[in-house]
């Protein structure tokens, strides 16, 4: 079977054991463990400063009731960010290019925010399905439209993350293949293409961080709407 560009998104296996489990465990493995120098270690200090800054910004528009979600959302952000960045290294596998994984993260988190709203303030949560002042004739159509848009939210979360990371990885592989193909015949053009590849790699670093932040930010907005 001839290899294709999409083979990089297949979950690698050794002796029939999928390595996606190891890839998902990497964020917890690379973070330093607690020891006697835990608070004085520069890397740990930088990590905790970044986590505290992100948590404050994320929880700022949410009332105190929603602050119990801070650990969940911050941990999700750290996991997605680490997996996305590690996936840009050569000969690595990016679990977040799999739609099944992203939907497995998006649907339970979205459903938890919806159920929280229905439990704490059912009238307000259901009121989002019908804007105030809607004409009577448009009420059935608007309720259907708002319900569909509500159920599309987790799908949009998962597809957005998958599509952005998949497109970036494909572009990097296509351009790197062009660099190797042009190198023996047109060296100058190959060097120019390599420059474009370097700029694209820097862009993908930014995309990996932004997509992790957007995923968690949208979840916090859904939470804010239901609290």
Secondary structure, 3 states (H helix, E strand, C coil): CCCCHHHHHCCCEECCEECHHHHHHHHHHHCCCCCCCCCCCHHHHHHHHHHHHHHHHHHCCCCHHHHHHHHHHHHHHHHHHHHHHHCCCCCCCCHHHCHHHHHHHHHHHHHHHHHHHHHHCHHHHHHCCCCCCCCHHHHHHHHHHHHHHHHHHHHHHHHHHHHHHHHHHHHHHHHHHHHHHHHCCCHHHHHHHHHHHHHHHHHHHHHHHHHHHHHHHHHHHHHHHCC
